[in-house]
Every structure is written in structure tokens, then in C-alpha cells.
Amino acid sequence: MTGRYAIRYRGTRRGRPVQGLLFGPGRAEVRARLRVAGISRVRVSIDAAATLSSWVRPGFDPLELEGFYNYLGRAIERGYARVPALSDAAEIVQDLRLRSAICVVRDLVQEGAALGRAMSAAGFPERDHRMMGAGEESGQLAATLEALAREVRREADLQRGLRRLLLSPSIVAFAAYVLAYCALVLLSPALGRVFADNERVLHLPGYARDYYDFVRGFNEHLGISSALYLGAGLATLAFVRSAACHALMERLVPGLARIAELGEMSQMWGAFSVMTRSGLGHASIARLLAAAARRTETRRRFRHFEQQCLLGVATDRAVERAGFPRYVVSGVRAACGAGALAEGTGDLAGRLALQVAILTQRAQVLVGAASAFLGALVVLGFAAITILPQMTTLLGSF
């Protein structure tokens, strides 16, 4: 789910009033989705609290999503009616976004819509609702849901490992950001006054005098200064989370590029395995994966793979011609040779995920050392403007 705004809607379907909550990039996109769902006379408004929550934690909660797919798959396998099963799932789920989406799916299915189309209107990821549609057509909906649940869990585990890699430097950076503001507003002004009252005795170095002049100006216009400080922090956070920053880090740190490539290949070929089991054609799968890819090179490869599939080229040859890494080509070729493409690509995704876990553990050691070094620099910088000027003056008096 890629929406940025939580939008509450009211309208009518077949003469009956309906209301709910959807997430999307804007009101126009949500209105279009509701029209596809057969809802007319739509009135929409942005829910500020839910929108803020979606900004802090975008997308569905992966553990809740896995549980929903598992529950629905088992319910369908046991012959339960879909509408009551969806109602029960909505009661169990705690994630507001997922609960709202399930309610939309339930209402549309109750009106006679296919599950895949209902999930599309509710804002589920394109990969997921396409697989649901293919699973319905092939009569393998329960198996498709269970396979998708396993893939969601594997992807969540992979992302969790990558987030742990960046946890310690993030904590150090945030602590430095908060402490720097506290120093500018609370500690440094007091020290500046002490140094000013004893300027005949304490001789500050040039950089320290410049710093305390900056502190004086910062506090003389505290409102504007604080707003600029907060804005700089938010801008830095937005840049760190952007694709441009990720690409820059991969260029500067080759090890991160390797982890990012293996991680995305694991996700992509795991999804390929699940969608192949659901009955989707390879060209359609390649198109969906190209749209879902985060890395430009991965996107280009899957687009080329789609073109090769449309030309009728064998899967293993198409993968090779698309320019995928050698380990992917070898894995797909082995799977095709064994006549088990879905199982083989699933095993390939698992092997790549294991490599990512190993590399991530090794990188955590280096990142921990770098975080300690960054923390030491912060302490040294603080000492340079507080303790060192006094020590320098004291030692110079002998």
C-alpha cells in the first residue's frame, strides 16, 4: 500500500449509504478507486490523525498482513463463506489501514465482486491482488494465499535485518541532533557568559569565539533559529530516506550495494515463485516486478525480461539476455532444467536471503565500530568548545 493520505469517504452503492477509510496519494485517486468499486455521490475528507500515523509507518503491518492471508487461506480451504471470513479478519486485525482495506474488500465481495478486483479497489499491493485474481481463476486461491503469506513473512524478516543494520548509527545521529540543540539553547549560553565575565583570564581560541558568537545570535532569534534547526533536521531525514541517498550510499560503500542487490533479488525472485504458482504468465509477472523494483538496474532487467518473454524466448535464456547476475541465471537455469521453475526460484530466493543475513551480520560489526567513532567525534567536538579552552588557558598560565 503506497498511499500517503488517510481519506474518509461517504457515498452510495446501489442506493445504500456506505462509508469507510482509504489510503491514497490524494483525493482524486481515492475518488477514482471508489468509482471503480461502484460507489457514487462520493464525499471525501482527509483524516489528519490517521494520515500522520501512515507517514510515521507507511504501508500495511507485515505481520498483520501475513496473519490475514493465512487466516483467509485456511478459511477458504475449509469451505467458509468469504464475507463472514473477511468480517472475522477485520475484527482481529489491529492495523487501522489493513482493517479499513479488509472492510472495503468485504463490502465489494458481498456485492458480487471478485476477490482480486476488490483487493485492487481497497489499495492492496498490485502483486497481491493480481495473484488473488489468478488464484481464483485457477482454483488455487487458498494455496495462493498461504504462499503469499510465507513470502510476506520472508520479506519482512529480510527488511528487519536491514533495518537493524542502520539502528545504531540512527540512534547516535538522533542523540547528537537533540544534544546539539540542548547545548545551543541551555549549556552554551551559560558557558558563554562565564567566558565573557572572565575574558581577561580565559583566552578562547578563534574557533571557540566564533562558536559562542554563533550561539549568541542563535538565542537572540530563538524562534526563527529553532524553526530552521527543526527544518534542517526534517530535510536531512527526508534525504536519508530518499532513493537518491540510498544510491549515493551504495556508490560510496560497495558492501551496502552488494547487500541491497542480493536483498532485492531475493524479494523479486521469491515473488516470482509465488506468482508462478498462482498461474500468472511470466511476461505479466515481469511487468509487475519491474514496477515494484526499487533499484533502477533491477527495473531495467525485468523490463528486458518481459520483452524476451513476449518474444517467446525460453525462460532461462530470457533471464540471461536480460542481464541478470550470474547467480540468478544459474539458479533459474537449474530450476528450468529440473522442470520445477516455481520451486527452484523459491529456493534461489531463500539462498539469497541467507547470504543477505550473513553479510548483514558482518556489516553490523563495522557499523557498530563506525557508530562508536561517530559518538567519540561528537564528544570531542563538545569538549573542544567547553572544556579544552579552559584547560588551554590553565596550562598556558604555567
FENKALIN-V506120 format. One record per backbone hydrogen bond with DSSP energy under -0.5 kcal/mol. CO is the residue of the C=O (numbers start at 1). NH is the residue of the N-H. E is the energy in kcal/mol with one decimal. If there is no record, write none. Layout:
co->{CO;CO}
nh->{NH;NH}
e->{E;E}
This chain:
co->{5;5;6;6;7;8;9;10;11;12;13;16;18;20;22;24;24;26;27;28;29;30;31;32;33;34;35;40;43;45;46;47;48;49;50;51;52;53;61;62;63;64;65;66;67;68;69;70;71;72;73;74;75;76;81;82;83;84;85;86;87;88;89;95;96;97;98;99;100;101;102;103;104;105;106;107;108;109;114;115;116;117;118;119;119;120;125;126;127;128;129;130;131;132;133;134;135;135;135;136;140;141;142;143;144;145;146;147;148;149;150;151;152;153;154;155;156;157;158;159;160;161;162;163;164;164;166;167;168;169;170;171;172;173;174;175;176;177;178;179;180;181;182;182;183;186;187;188;189;190;191;192;193;194;196;198;198;201;202;205;206;207;208;209;210;211;212;213;214;215;216;217;219;221;222;223;224;225;226;227;228;229;230;231;232;233;234;235;236;237;239;239;242;243;244;245;246;247;248;249;252;253;253;254;255;256;257;258;259;260;261;262;263;264;265;266;267;268;269;270;271;272;273;274;275;275;276;281;282;283;284;285;286;287;288;289;295;296;297;298;299;300;301;302;303;304;305;306;307;308;309;314;315;316;317;318;319;320;325;325;326;327;328;329;330;331;332;333;334;335;336;340;341;342;343;344;345;346;347;348;349;350;351;352;353;354;355;356;357;358;359;360;361;362;362;363;364;365;366;367;368;369;370;371;372;373;374;375;376;377;378;379;380;381;382;382;383;383;386;387;388;389;390;391;392;393;394;395}
nh->{7;24;8;47;22;45;20;43;18;40;16;13;11;9;7;4;5;30;31;32;33;34;35;36;37;39;38;12;10;8;48;51;52;53;54;55;56;57;65;66;67;68;69;70;71;72;73;74;75;76;77;78;80;79;85;86;87;88;89;90;91;92;93;99;100;101;102;103;104;105;106;107;108;109;110;111;113;112;118;119;120;121;122;123;124;123;129;130;131;132;133;134;135;136;137;138;139;140;141;139;144;145;146;147;148;149;150;151;152;153;154;155;156;157;158;159;160;161;162;163;164;165;166;166;167;168;170;171;172;173;174;175;176;177;178;179;180;181;182;183;184;185;186;187;188;190;191;192;193;194;195;196;197;198;199;201;202;203;204;209;210;211;212;213;214;215;216;217;218;219;220;221;222;225;226;227;228;229;230;231;232;233;234;235;236;237;238;239;240;241;242;245;246;247;248;249;250;251;252;253;254;256;257;258;259;260;261;262;263;264;265;266;267;268;269;270;271;272;273;274;275;276;277;278;279;280;279;285;286;287;288;289;290;291;292;293;299;300;301;302;303;304;305;306;307;308;309;310;311;313;312;318;319;320;321;322;324;323;328;329;330;331;332;333;334;335;336;337;338;340;339;344;345;346;347;348;349;350;351;352;353;354;355;356;357;358;359;360;361;362;363;364;365;365;366;367;368;369;370;371;372;373;374;375;376;377;378;379;380;381;382;383;384;385;385;386;386;388;390;391;392;393;394;395;396;397;397;398}
e->{-0.6;-2.1;-0.5;-3.1;-2.6;-2.0;-1.7;-2.8;-2.8;-2.9;-1.6;-2.7;-2.4;-2.3;-3.6;-0.7;-2.7;-1.7;-2.8;-2.2;-2.1;-2.3;-2.2;-2.1;-1.6;-2.7;-1.6;-2.5;-2.1;-2.8;-0.8;-2.2;-2.4;-2.0;-1.9;-1.7;-2.0;-2.2;-2.6;-2.6;-2.2;-2.3;-2.4;-2.5;-2.6;-2.8;-2.5;-2.4;-2.5;-2.5;-2.3;-1.8;-2.7;-1.4;-1.7;-2.7;-2.3;-2.6;-2.2;-2.2;-1.5;-1.6;-2.3;-2.9;-2.5;-2.1;-2.6;-2.1;-1.8;-2.4;-2.8;-2.3;-2.3;-2.7;-2.2;-1.2;-2.5;-1.4;-2.4;-2.5;-1.8;-2.2;-1.6;-0.6;-2.3;-1.0;-2.2;-2.4;-1.9;-2.2;-2.1;-2.4;-2.8;-2.3;-2.0;-2.0;-0.7;-2.0;-0.5;-0.6;-2.3;-2.5;-2.1;-2.3;-2.4;-2.1;-1.9;-1.9;-2.4;-2.1;-2.2;-2.6;-2.3;-2.5;-2.1;-2.5;-2.3;-1.9;-1.7;-2.3;-2.1;-1.2;-0.9;-0.8;-0.9;-0.6;-1.6;-2.3;-2.4;-2.4;-2.5;-2.6;-2.4;-2.1;-2.4;-2.8;-2.2;-1.5;-2.3;-2.6;-2.2;-2.2;-2.9;-1.2;-3.1;-0.9;-2.3;-3.0;-2.0;-1.9;-2.7;-2.3;-2.3;-1.1;-1.1;-1.0;-3.5;-0.7;-0.8;-2.1;-2.3;-2.0;-2.4;-1.9;-2.1;-2.3;-2.0;-2.1;-2.7;-2.3;-1.6;-1.1;-0.9;-2.8;-2.8;-2.0;-2.4;-2.4;-2.8;-2.6;-2.5;-2.0;-2.5;-2.6;-2.2;-2.3;-2.6;-2.2;-2.6;-1.8;-1.3;-0.6;-1.7;-2.5;-2.1;-2.7;-2.1;-1.7;-2.1;-2.7;-0.6;-1.0;-1.4;-2.0;-2.1;-2.8;-2.5;-2.5;-2.5;-2.3;-2.6;-2.3;-2.1;-3.0;-2.5;-1.8;-2.2;-2.2;-1.9;-2.0;-2.7;-2.3;-1.9;-1.4;-0.7;-1.7;-0.9;-2.4;-2.7;-2.0;-2.2;-2.6;-2.2;-1.7;-1.6;-1.5;-2.2;-2.3;-2.2;-2.2;-1.9;-2.2;-2.5;-2.3;-1.9;-2.2;-2.3;-2.3;-1.4;-2.2;-1.5;-3.0;-2.4;-1.7;-2.7;-1.7;-1.5;-1.2;-0.7;-2.2;-2.8;-1.7;-2.7;-2.5;-2.3;-2.0;-2.7;-2.5;-1.6;-2.2;-1.0;-2.8;-2.7;-1.7;-2.2;-2.2;-2.3;-2.0;-2.4;-2.3;-2.3;-1.9;-2.0;-2.4;-2.2;-2.2;-2.7;-2.6;-2.1;-1.9;-2.5;-2.1;-0.9;-0.6;-1.1;-3.0;-2.4;-1.9;-2.5;-2.6;-2.1;-2.2;-2.5;-2.6;-2.3;-2.1;-2.0;-2.2;-2.6;-2.7;-2.2;-2.5;-2.0;-0.8;-0.8;-0.5;-0.8;-2.6;-0.6;-2.3;-3.0;-2.1;-2.4;-2.8;-1.9;-0.7;-0.9;-1.2}
